[in-house]
Amino acid sequence: MLDFKIFIVEDDKWYGGLLHHYLGQNPDYEVTLIESGKECLAQINRKPDLVTIDFGLPDMNGEELFKKIRQAQPNLPVIIISAQEKITTAVDLLKMGVEDYLVKDENTQQLLWNAVIRLREKQSLRHEISELKAELKTKYDYSRSIIGNSPALQGIFKLIDKAAGSLINVSISGETGTGKELVAKAVHYNSNRSSQPFIAVNMAAIPKDLVESELFGYEKGAFTGAQTRKSGRFEEANGGTLFLDEIGEMDPNIQSKLLRVLQEKELTRLGGVSKIKLDFRLVVATHKNMAEEVKKGNFREDLYYRIVGLPLTLPPLRERKEDILLLTQHFLTGYSKENGIHEIKLSPAAREKLLSYDYPGNIRELKSVVELAAVMSENNLIEPDDITFLSGNTNDVNAVLNAELTLREYTRLIIRNYLKRYDDNVLLVAEKLDIGKSTIYKMLQTGEIEGA
């Protein structure tokens, strides 16, 4: 089936036939030669993908025909082909929205061929972008991205719907590993800001002396090492959503500056004087009880009431055990696809073992347990002995050591465990493990390990 319709509007039969023959060499093009503007308008309901117009038609000039085509089909691309070389005419037509303006000479055929190729590439790119946007919405469709049928999760879905339908700030609370960032993305990608940026910042993963420049950006020369101007995360999120994870770790000085940004809807970069207007939707997350943090004096009360907006409390996995096997199947399917192997199954006894555990690390821990079990399994079937729980059991620790991981993999496993144990307190974990805090910060920032 021909997939690209081209109308050539040309009253010179010989020249029109030349263009018709030239473009018709591509079997994907359905080329129709039309001799007048009126005939072109009469056939416009055939919905061509491109119209080329001779500027000097006998019944109307190219500009008149272009305007009438634009009224009938506003997005239909038009190329003007003219014997005159007036630059002002070409510029005026291009400003009006003509796709291209070609002068009749010995190069016209090749230039037209190239123009059609460029146009099809542009259309293909627009189609790909449209598909990607549709994929994003599908990717964060609740039934596909947040796995589970438990009543507790269904209640969260209803709140996500309410949040996505408004611009209210959203505060997400829940234990480590319950999927707070995934919920934040679901809110964003199901809102009317879905085509705009989603900028995520983990407050626990940024050294305190870098937080201000990271959020607010800076001007060239603002401090030693500031060689160029840099936009901050607030600016990057303009028009979209800013997700501040582990908001409870925010320094009091930055808390006051965040409050000012939320109140004034503007900021000034470090070292700058100009006010930059902002429009972003704020979503925050924490594993802490923020009301208690306010009582303890660790978090500003006025900021707390600014950010709390619509609160969503994610249930721990132990309170939605009916979702464990659904999540397990989801992780096994993903693991099998990523590794190009047949899908791995669970034996009945393995299912019982997975259901018997409370998962203090929640969904993130379950994912680690399932993927390690997949590695240890034989013949694409996971048995109970393949399942190693990673929290607090000496026998399980020995099993992990026997898994023959690389040193880097063991390092990631140990640091991730310590971060869970000490609520993502990087300084304390660095002290406990006797390693540099920059090592942990770098692994968090690159995604090699994940915080809460």
Order of alpha helices (4+ residues) and beta strands (2+ residues): beta-alpha-beta-alpha-beta-alpha-beta-alpha-beta-alpha-alpha-alpha-beta-alpha-beta-alpha-beta-beta-alpha-beta-alpha-beta-beta-beta-alpha-alpha-beta-alpha-beta-alpha-alpha-beta-alpha-alpha-alpha-alpha
